[in-house]
Amino acid sequence: MSSVVKKRRKKMRKKKHKKLLKRTRWQRRNK
């Protein structure tokens, strides 16, 4: 079970990182 949870967390981290990158891009465009 623990191994499955770790894999899911890694995937979520990658998705979160992508969202952060998109947000920063929008902020730069607004500026």
Phi and psi restraints in degrees (range 20) as a CNS / XPLOR table:
assign (resid 1 and name C) (resid 2 and name N)
       (resid 2 and name CA) (resid 2 and name C) 1.0 -60.0 20.0 2
assign (resid 2 and name N) (resid 2 and name CA)
       (resid 2 and name C) (resid 3 and name N) 1.0 -40.0 20.0 2
assign (resid 2 and name C) (resid 3 and name N)
       (resid 3 and name CA) (resid 3 and name C) 1.0 -62.1 20.0 2
assign (resid 3 and name N) (resid 3 and name CA)
       (resid 3 and name C) (resid 4 and name N) 1.0 -39.9 20.0 2
assign (resid 3 and name C) (resid 4 and name N)
       (resid 4 and name CA) (resid 4 and name C) 1.0 -65.1 20.0 2
assign (resid 4 and name N) (resid 4 and name CA)
       (resid 4 and name C) (resid 5 and name N) 1.0 -42.6 20.0 2
assign (resid 4 and name C) (resid 5 and name N)
       (resid 5 and name CA) (resid 5 and name C) 1.0 -62.3 20.0 2
assign (resid 5 and name N) (resid 5 and name CA)
       (resid 5 and name C) (resid 6 and name N) 1.0 -42.9 20.0 2
assign (resid 5 and name C) (resid 6 and name N)
       (resid 6 and name CA) (resid 6 and name C) 1.0 -60.3 20.0 2
assign (resid 6 and name N) (resid 6 and name CA)
       (resid 6 and name C) (resid 7 and name N) 1.0 -44.8 20.0 2
assign (resid 6 and name C) (resid 7 and name N)
       (resid 7 and name CA) (resid 7 and name C) 1.0 -60.7 20.0 2
assign (resid 7 and name N) (resid 7 and name CA)
       (resid 7 and name C) (resid 8 and name N) 1.0 -44.4 20.0 2
assign (resid 7 and name C) (resid 8 and name N)
       (resid 8 and name CA) (resid 8 and name C) 1.0 -62.4 20.0 2
assign (resid 8 and name N) (resid 8 and name CA)
       (resid 8 and name C) (resid 9 and name N) 1.0 -41.8 20.0 2
assign (resid 8 and name C) (resid 9 and name N)
       (resid 9 and name CA) (resid 9 and name C) 1.0 -61.1 20.0 2
assign (resid 9 and name N) (resid 9 and name CA)
       (resid 9 and name C) (resid 10 and name N) 1.0 -42.5 20.0 2
assign (resid 9 and name C) (resid 10 and name N)
       (resid 10 and name CA) (resid 10 and name C) 1.0 -60.4 20.0 2
assign (resid 10 and name N) (resid 10 and name CA)
       (resid 10 and name C) (resid 11 and name N) 1.0 -44.1 20.0 2
assign (resid 10 and name C) (resid 11 and name N)
       (resid 11 and name CA) (resid 11 and name C) 1.0 -62.7 20.0 2
assign (resid 11 and name N) (resid 11 and name CA)
       (resid 11 and name C) (resid 12 and name N) 1.0 -42.9 20.0 2
assign (resid 11 and name C) (resid 12 and name N)
       (resid 12 and name CA) (resid 12 and name C) 1.0 -62.7 20.0 2
assign (resid 12 and name N) (resid 12 and name CA)
       (resid 12 and name C) (resid 13 and name N) 1.0 -41.6 20.0 2
assign (resid 12 and name C) (resid 13 and name N)
       (resid 13 and name CA) (resid 13 and name C) 1.0 -59.3 20.0 2
assign (resid 13 and name N) (resid 13 and name CA)
       (resid 13 and name C) (resid 14 and name N) 1.0 -43.9 20.0 2
assign (resid 13 and name C) (resid 14 and name N)
       (resid 14 and name CA) (resid 14 and name C) 1.0 -61.4 20.0 2
assign (resid 14 and name N) (resid 14 and name CA)
       (resid 14 and name C) (resid 15 and name N) 1.0 -44.3 20.0 2
assign (resid 14 and name C) (resid 15 and name N)
       (resid 15 and name CA) (resid 15 and name C) 1.0 -63.2 20.0 2
assign (resid 15 and name N) (resid 15 and name CA)
       (resid 15 and name C) (resid 16 and name N) 1.0 -43.9 20.0 2
assign (resid 15 and name C) (resid 16 and name N)
       (resid 16 and name CA) (resid 16 and name C) 1.0 -60.8 20.0 2
assign (resid 16 and name N) (resid 16 and name CA)
       (resid 16 and name C) (resid 17 and name N) 1.0 -42.0 20.0 2
assign (resid 16 and name C) (resid 17 and name N)
       (resid 17 and name CA) (resid 17 and name C) 1.0 -60.9 20.0 2
assign (resid 17 and name N) (resid 17 and name CA)
       (resid 17 and name C) (resid 18 and name N) 1.0 -42.6 20.0 2
assign (resid 17 and name C) (resid 18 and name N)
       (resid 18 and name CA) (resid 18 and name C) 1.0 -62.3 20.0 2
assign (resid 18 and name N) (resid 18 and name CA)
       (resid 18 and name C) (resid 19 and name N) 1.0 -41.8 20.0 2
assign (resid 18 and name C) (resid 19 and name N)
       (resid 19 and name CA) (resid 19 and name C) 1.0 -62.3 20.0 2
assign (resid 19 and name N) (resid 19 and name CA)
       (resid 19 and name C) (resid 20 and name N) 1.0 -41.4 20.0 2
assign (resid 19 and name C) (resid 20 and name N)
       (resid 20 and name CA) (resid 20 and name C) 1.0 -62.4 20.0 2
assign (resid 20 and name N) (resid 20 and name CA)
       (resid 20 and name C) (resid 21 and name N) 1.0 -42.9 20.0 2
assign (resid 20 and name C) (resid 21 and name N)
       (resid 21 and name CA) (resid 21 and name C) 1.0 -61.4 20.0 2
assign (resid 21 and name N) (resid 21 and name CA)
       (resid 21 and name C) (resid 22 and name N) 1.0 -44.0 20.0 2
assign (resid 21 and name C) (resid 22 and name N)
       (resid 22 and name CA) (resid 22 and name C) 1.0 -61.8 20.0 2
assign (resid 22 and name N) (resid 22 and name CA)
       (resid 22 and name C) (resid 23 and name N) 1.0 -42.1 20.0 2
assign (resid 22 and name C) (resid 23 and name N)
       (resid 23 and name CA) (resid 23 and name C) 1.0 -61.7 20.0 2
assign (resid 23 and name N) (resid 23 and name CA)
       (resid 23 and name C) (resid 24 and name N) 1.0 -44.6 20.0 2
assign (resid 23 and name C) (resid 24 and name N)
       (resid 24 and name CA) (resid 24 and name C) 1.0 -62.8 20.0 2
assign (resid 24 and name N) (resid 24 and name CA)
       (resid 24 and name C) (resid 25 and name N) 1.0 -37.7 20.0 2
assign (resid 24 and name C) (resid 25 and name N)
       (resid 25 and name CA) (resid 25 and name C) 1.0 -63.2 20.0 2
assign (resid 25 and name N) (resid 25 and name CA)
       (resid 25 and name C) (resid 26 and name N) 1.0 -44.1 20.0 2
assign (resid 25 and name C) (resid 26 and name N)
       (resid 26 and name CA) (resid 26 and name C) 1.0 -63.4 20.0 2
assign (resid 26 and name N) (resid 26 and name CA)
       (resid 26 and name C) (resid 27 and name N) 1.0 -41.0 20.0 2
assign (resid 26 and name C) (resid 27 and name N)
       (resid 27 and name CA) (resid 27 and name C) 1.0 -61.2 20.0 2
assign (resid 27 and name N) (resid 27 and name CA)
       (resid 27 and name C) (resid 28 and name N) 1.0 -42.0 20.0 2
assign (resid 27 and name C) (resid 28 and name N)
       (resid 28 and name CA) (resid 28 and name C) 1.0 -63.7 20.0 2
assign (resid 28 and name N) (resid 28 and name CA)
       (resid 28 and name C) (resid 29 and name N) 1.0 -40.7 20.0 2
assign (resid 28 and name C) (resid 29 and name N)
       (resid 29 and name CA) (resid 29 and name C) 1.0 -64.6 20.0 2
assign (resid 29 and name N) (resid 29 and name CA)
       (resid 29 and name C) (resid 30 and name N) 1.0 -40.5 20.0 2
assign (resid 29 and name C) (resid 30 and name N)
       (resid 30 and name CA) (resid 30 and name C) 1.0 -63.6 20.0 2
assign (resid 30 and name N) (resid 30 and name CA)
       (resid 30 and name C) (resid 31 and name N) 1.0 -37.6 20.0 2
